[in-house]
Structures are given as C-alpha cells and as structure tokens.
C-alpha cells in the first residue's frame, strides 16, 4: 500500500512540474514576409524564363583569302570590273548549306589575318563548288590561305571589300568571315550546340 502511494505521489509531482514549465508556442512567419518570398520567387522565375528566351544572333563562318584582282581576273571570275583598276576581293569558302541564305548583296564581316578590325564587305557572287583544298589554291591562286580542312562541297563567295582594303597590302593573306543568318533563343541554341558540337 505504501508503495502505491509513493508511485502516486511521484506521478503527481512530475505532472505538477510539467504544468509549471514555460510553454513554447510555435513561431509563424507573418503573411507579409510570405508574400515577399513568393514575389521574389516569381520575379526570379520570370528573369530565368526571359533570359532563356532572349534571342541571340547566329552566324555562318567561312575561311579563305584576299586577292587583288585585275580587270581581266574579275571578268574571269564573273565579277564586274571598274575600268582597269584592281579590286580587293575576299574569296571565301562557306559550308554548303550557306547557299540557302548567302546571296549577292549580303553584308559580310571579313577579318584579315594580322589585323584586329574587321572590314565590311558585300557579296557579289556565290556558287556551289566541289573542290579539294589543293584545287582551290590553284584555281583561285590563294596559296596557303585555303584551309586544309576545306569541305569538298562548299559555297564559294566573292566578297568585294570596302575602300579601306584598297590601301592595304593584303594580297594572298588569310581571312575569316561571318554573316548573320538569323537569331535563336538561348535554350534552343544551347541544345543545337550540344547536339552538333558547335555554333555555326
């Protein structure tokens, strides 16, 4: 009987101590703070979507060389001659698919090896050719300006350069070039880069 009373007193004491302990109520974030958290989330989400859909210019690349062509050479290549004056022309080899977007009058940016400022040019004539690198060097007298990795089927473009090139001694120099073929959002462009191994 004494044991039961002791157990009862111990339980009552523990219950009393539990009641006297300070209560800790759960803390709730104010609705105002929750509103700003959600607003920040949607702002960041909108920024990400906007960034991924931002259009970037897509360019087609080419390599080739620079020629100072005489009036007779211009006629040989089917280009217009202006009196007996030499004309500075970039002879460029684009990928074969460029024939769909590269036409006479297309603006092309040409960077001559050893220079830092691209020159502006305008396509005068294009053609699809099947040539090896050696054949291209001989036919167009470009020497080492023609890359060894030249695709067998290429779109050749004769690009007449602006007046600045006429004052430069760049006959036979290597050149790279590009022109804009359109725009593409970042996400599709990234997928295209991964699947094709580069941006064209």
VEXLUMKOL-867622 format. One record per residue (C-alpha): x, y, z. Coordinates in steps of 0.5 Angstrom, whole numbers, plus 500, padded with zeros to 3 digits. Each point is the difference from the previous one (the first is absolute). Layout:
! residues N
<atom <X Y Z>>,
...
//
This chain:
! residues 200
<atom <500 500 500>>,
<atom <506 505 502>>,
<atom <503 498 493>>,
<atom <494 502 496>>,
<atom <499 507 504>>,
<atom <508 501 498>>,
<atom <498 499 493>>,
<atom <494 504 500>>,
<atom <504 506 503>>,
<atom <506 499 495>>,
<atom <495 501 494>>,
<atom <496 506 504>>,
<atom <507 503 501>>,
<atom <502 499 492>>,
<atom <493 503 498>>,
<atom <501 506 504>>,
<atom <507 501 498>>,
<atom <498 499 492>>,
<atom <494 505 501>>,
<atom <505 506 503>>,
<atom <504 499 494>>,
<atom <500 506 496>>,
<atom <496 499 494>>,
<atom <504 501 493>>,
<atom <495 502 494>>,
<atom <502 498 493>>,
<atom <502 506 496>>,
<atom <496 502 494>>,
<atom <503 505 494>>,
<atom <496 506 499>>,
<atom <496 500 494>>,
<atom <503 506 498>>,
<atom <507 496 500>>,
<atom <497 494 496>>,
<atom <497 505 495>>,
<atom <507 503 498>>,
<atom <503 493 500>>,
<atom <495 498 495>>,
<atom <501 506 496>>,
<atom <508 499 500>>,
<atom <499 493 497>>,
<atom <495 502 494>>,
<atom <505 506 499>>,
<atom <506 495 499>>,
<atom <496 495 496>>,
<atom <498 506 495>>,
<atom <507 502 500>>,
<atom <502 493 498>>,
<atom <495 499 495>>,
<atom <501 507 497>>,
<atom <508 498 500>>,
<atom <499 493 496>>,
<atom <495 503 495>>,
<atom <505 506 499>>,
<atom <502 500 492>>,
<atom <507 499 498>>,
<atom <503 502 493>>,
<atom <502 493 497>>,
<atom <506 501 494>>,
<atom <502 496 495>>,
<atom <508 499 500>>,
<atom <505 500 494>>,
<atom <507 500 498>>,
<atom <504 502 494>>,
<atom <505 505 498>>,
<atom <501 507 497>>,
<atom <501 502 493>>,
<atom <502 506 496>>,
<atom <496 498 493>>,
<atom <502 504 494>>,
<atom <494 501 495>>,
<atom <502 494 496>>,
<atom <499 496 506>>,
<atom <494 503 502>>,
<atom <497 498 494>>,
<atom <503 493 500>>,
<atom <496 499 507>>,
<atom <494 503 497>>,
<atom <500 507 504>>,
<atom <499 507 498>>,
<atom <506 504 498>>,
<atom <501 507 501>>,
<atom <505 503 495>>,
<atom <507 497 500>>,
<atom <500 501 508>>,
<atom <502 494 504>>,
<atom <494 498 505>>,
<atom <502 497 507>>,
<atom <495 494 501>>,
<atom <500 494 505>>,
<atom <499 493 497>>,
<atom <496 497 506>>,
<atom <498 492 501>>,
<atom <494 499 504>>,
<atom <496 494 502>>,
<atom <496 497 494>>,
<atom <494 502 504>>,
<atom <501 507 499>>,
<atom <498 500 493>>,
<atom <492 501 503>>,
<atom <502 506 504>>,
<atom <506 503 496>>,
<atom <498 505 494>>,
<atom <503 506 496>>,
<atom <499 506 505>>,
<atom <501 496 506>>,
<atom <504 504 505>>,
<atom <506 496 503>>,
<atom <506 502 505>>,
<atom <507 498 498>>,
<atom <506 499 505>>,
<atom <506 500 496>>,
<atom <506 496 504>>,
<atom <504 505 504>>,
<atom <495 505 500>>,
<atom <495 502 506>>,
<atom <495 504 497>>,
<atom <495 496 495>>,
<atom <499 503 494>>,
<atom <493 501 497>>,
<atom <498 496 493>>,
<atom <495 499 495>>,
<atom <499 493 497>>,
<atom <500 501 492>>,
<atom <499 493 498>>,
<atom <499 493 503>>,
<atom <501 493 497>>,
<atom <500 493 503>>,
<atom <506 496 498>>,
<atom <503 494 501>>,
<atom <508 500 501>>,
<atom <506 498 505>>,
<atom <504 505 503>>,
<atom <505 499 495>>,
<atom <496 501 494>>,
<atom <497 506 504>>,
<atom <507 503 501>>,
<atom <502 499 493>>,
<atom <494 502 497>>,
<atom <499 507 504>>,
<atom <507 501 501>>,
<atom <499 500 507>>,
<atom <506 496 503>>,
<atom <500 498 507>>,
<atom <494 505 501>>,
<atom <496 494 499>>,
<atom <499 496 506>>,
<atom <502 492 499>>,
<atom <493 498 504>>,
<atom <496 503 494>>,
<atom <494 496 499>>,
<atom <500 497 493>>,
<atom <493 503 498>>,
<atom <500 508 502>>,
<atom <496 506 499>>,
<atom <505 505 497>>,
<atom <499 507 501>>,
<atom <504 506 496>>,
<atom <499 506 505>>,
<atom <502 507 498>>,
<atom <503 504 506>>,
<atom <500 507 502>>,
<atom <505 505 498>>,
<atom <504 499 506>>,
<atom <502 494 497>>,
<atom <503 503 494>>,
<atom <505 504 504>>,
<atom <503 493 503>>,
<atom <505 496 497>>,
<atom <496 493 502>>,
<atom <500 496 493>>,
<atom <500 493 502>>,
<atom <499 501 507>>,
<atom <496 495 504>>,
<atom <493 502 502>>,
<atom <494 498 504>>,
<atom <493 503 499>>,
<atom <493 499 503>>,
<atom <493 503 499>>,
<atom <494 499 504>>,
<atom <495 495 497>>,
<atom <494 502 506>>,
<atom <499 499 507>>,
<atom <499 495 505>>,
<atom <498 500 507>>,
<atom <505 497 505>>,
<atom <497 494 502>>,
<atom <499 497 493>>,
<atom <507 503 498>>,
<atom <503 496 506>>,
<atom <496 494 498>>,
<atom <503 501 493>>,
<atom <507 501 503>>,
<atom <500 494 504>>,
<atom <497 495 494>>,
<atom <504 503 494>>,
<atom <506 501 504>>,
<atom <501 508 499>>,
<atom <496 506 498>>,
<atom <500 502 493>>,
//
